[in-house]
Amino acid sequence: MNQKRKIVLFIATSLDGYIATKNNSLDWLFDVEGDGDNGFSAFYQTVDTILMGRRTYDWIMNQELDSFPYEGKACYVFTQSVVNDTKYVKFINEDMTDFLDRLKSRSGKNIWIAGGGGLINSIIKTKQVDEIILTIAPTILGGGISLFREGDYHLNLELKQMKRYNQFAELYYMVKDV
Ligand SMILES: NC(=O)c1ccc[n+]([C@@H]2O[C@H](COP(=O)([O-])OP(=O)(O)OC[C@H]3O[C@@H](n4cnc5c(N)ncnc54)[C@H](OP(=O)(O)O)[C@@H]3O)[C@@H](O)[C@H]2O)c1
């Protein structure tokens, strides 16, 4: 039987629910002693499509990388501006529910919501997220860019698995039907 592809949020967060500091630093995350790549490559193999917000895309493009890190996957960047597509990404400005419905109706591997908080908030409101995998750093930031925002939604989750990567704790949830 063909299983429908899933939309999965996989992201690292501080214990108090921030994904970056106010000035977009992730240094606090890279300073944590993990184990290997903390499950990233195993997860990465399960997806062929990546969704990100424009600010996360800008953050990636500001890093001194030799090549685009998600080459070979379909990468969609959400923005309300009109931006020309590149060799690696397509810029999207359309109704989120319709877009996700279309993606889900195609066959393929899972779809990764890479972040950041603004995009997560937009997608979570559509109630189309199937799984949430949080990698929690042993850090309390006290402020920054929030993982989840206040909004008109309520999701019930089921905890499927917990893993430890040295100082990181990974919580794996399925989103229950609402
Ligand atoms: N801890 C982690 O694992 C992790 C992972 C990813 C990102 N981050 C960090 O998170 C930060 C960025 O997060 P953020 O919350 O500030 O921004 P973001 O979610 O990456 O991007 C927000 C932007 O996405 C666009 N957008 C969002 N929803 C949209 C919709 N429904 N339709 C069209 N466009 C939409 C808008 O772009 P326009 O303004 O262009 O219209 C919006 O300003 C960065 O510092 C990044 O490093 C951390």
The ligand as an SDF file (V2000), in Angstrom:
LIG
                    3D

 48 52  0  0  0  0  0  0  0  0999 V2000
   17.3420   26.2810   15.3270 N   0  0  0  0  0  0  0  0  0  0  0  0
   17.2000   25.8520   14.0900 C   0  0  0  0  0  0  0  0  0  0  0  0
   17.3330   24.6360   13.8190 O   0  0  0  0  0  0  0  0  0  0  0  0
   16.8070   26.8310   13.0080 C   0  0  0  0  0  0  0  0  0  0  0  0
   16.2520   26.3400   11.8130 C   0  0  0  0  0  0  0  0  0  0  0  0
   15.8560   27.2640   10.8360 C   0  0  0  0  0  0  0  0  0  0  0  0
   16.0220   28.6170   11.0450 C   0  0  0  0  0  0  0  0  0  0  0  0
   16.5830   29.0460   12.1970 N   0  0  0  0  0  0  0  0  0  0  0  0
   16.7650   30.4890   12.4230 C   0  0  0  0  0  0  0  0  0  0  0  0
   15.5080   31.1390   12.4120 O   0  0  0  0  0  0  0  0  0  0  0  0
   15.7010   32.4900   11.9920 C   0  0  0  0  0  0  0  0  0  0  0  0
   14.6740   32.8420   10.9470 C   0  0  0  0  0  0  0  0  0  0  0  0
   13.3640   32.6090   11.4650 O   0  0  0  0  0  0  0  0  0  0  0  0
   12.2180   33.7160   11.3250 P   0  0  0  0  0  0  0  0  0  0  0  0
   11.0600   33.2570   12.1000 O   0  0  0  0  0  0  0  0  0  0  0  0
   12.8030   35.0470   11.6500 O   0  0  0  0  0  0  0  0  0  0  0  0
   11.9440   33.7460    9.7550 O   0  0  0  0  0  0  0  0  0  0  0  0
   11.5220   32.6280    8.6730 P   0  0  0  0  0  0  0  0  0  0  0  0
   10.3570   31.8460    9.1520 O   0  0  0  0  0  0  0  0  0  0  0  0
   12.7350   31.8780    8.2230 O   0  0  0  0  0  0  0  0  0  0  0  0
   11.1100   33.5760    7.4570 O   0  0  0  0  0  0  0  0  0  0  0  0
   10.0080   34.4570    7.6150 C   0  0  0  0  0  0  0  0  0  0  0  0
    9.6590   34.9820    6.2500 C   0  0  0  0  0  0  0  0  0  0  0  0
    9.1320   33.9260    5.4350 O   0  0  0  0  0  0  0  0  0  0  0  0
    8.1370   34.4480    4.5830 C   0  0  0  0  0  0  0  0  0  0  0  0
    6.8670   33.7900    4.8790 N   0  0  0  0  0  0  0  0  0  0  0  0
    6.4740   33.1750    6.0330 C   0  0  0  0  0  0  0  0  0  0  0  0
    5.2250   32.6770    5.8960 N   0  0  0  0  0  0  0  0  0  0  0  0
    4.8290   32.9800    4.6320 C   0  0  0  0  0  0  0  0  0  0  0  0
    3.6510   32.7150    3.8800 C   0  0  0  0  0  0  0  0  0  0  0  0
    2.5970   32.0580    4.4060 N   0  0  0  0  0  0  0  0  0  0  0  0
    3.6040   33.1580    2.6050 N   0  0  0  0  0  0  0  0  0  0  0  0
    4.6410   33.8250    2.0360 C   0  0  0  0  0  0  0  0  0  0  0  0
    5.7860   34.1000    2.7100 N   0  0  0  0  0  0  0  0  0  0  0  0
    5.8690   33.6830    3.9790 C   0  0  0  0  0  0  0  0  0  0  0  0
    8.1020   35.9520    4.8210 C   0  0  0  0  0  0  0  0  0  0  0  0
    9.0880   36.4630    3.9320 O   0  0  0  0  0  0  0  0  0  0  0  0
    9.0550   37.9640    3.3280 P   0  0  0  0  0  0  0  0  0  0  0  0
    9.3370   38.8580    4.4910 O   0  0  0  0  0  0  0  0  0  0  0  0
   10.1580   37.9440    2.2960 O   0  0  0  0  0  0  0  0  0  0  0  0
    7.6930   38.1600    2.7260 O   0  0  0  0  0  0  0  0  0  0  0  0
    8.5780   36.0480    6.2640 C   0  0  0  0  0  0  0  0  0  0  0  0
    9.1070   37.3160    6.5970 O   0  0  0  0  0  0  0  0  0  0  0  0
   17.1280   32.5980   11.4860 C   0  0  0  0  0  0  0  0  0  0  0  0
   17.9190   33.1760   12.4960 O   0  0  0  0  0  0  0  0  0  0  0  0
   17.5400   31.1620   11.3030 C   0  0  0  0  0  0  0  0  0  0  0  0
   18.9290   30.9750   11.4830 O   0  0  0  0  0  0  0  0  0  0  0  0
   16.9650   28.1910   13.1930 C   0  0  0  0  0  0  0  0  0  0  0  0
  1  2  1  0
  2  3  2  0
  2  4  1  0
  4  5  1  0
  4 48  2  0
  5  6  2  0
  6  7  1  0
  7  8  2  0
  8  9  1  0
  8 48  1  0
  9 10  1  0
  9 46  1  0
 10 11  1  0
 11 12  1  0
 11 44  1  0
 12 13  1  0
 13 14  1  0
 14 15  2  0
 14 16  1  0
 14 17  1  0
 17 18  1  0
 18 19  2  0
 18 20  1  0
 18 21  1  0
 21 22  1  0
 22 23  1  0
 23 24  1  0
 23 42  1  0
 24 25  1  0
 25 26  1  0
 25 36  1  0
 26 27  1  0
 26 35  1  0
 27 28  2  0
 28 29  1  0
 29 30  1  0
 29 35  2  0
 30 31  1  0
 30 32  2  0
 32 33  1  0
 33 34  2  0
 34 35  1  0
 36 37  1  0
 36 42  1  0
 37 38  1  0
 38 39  2  0
 38 40  1  0
 38 41  1  0
 42 43  1  0
 44 45  1  0
 44 46  1  0
 46 47  1  0
M  CHG  2   8   1  16  -1
M  END
$$$$
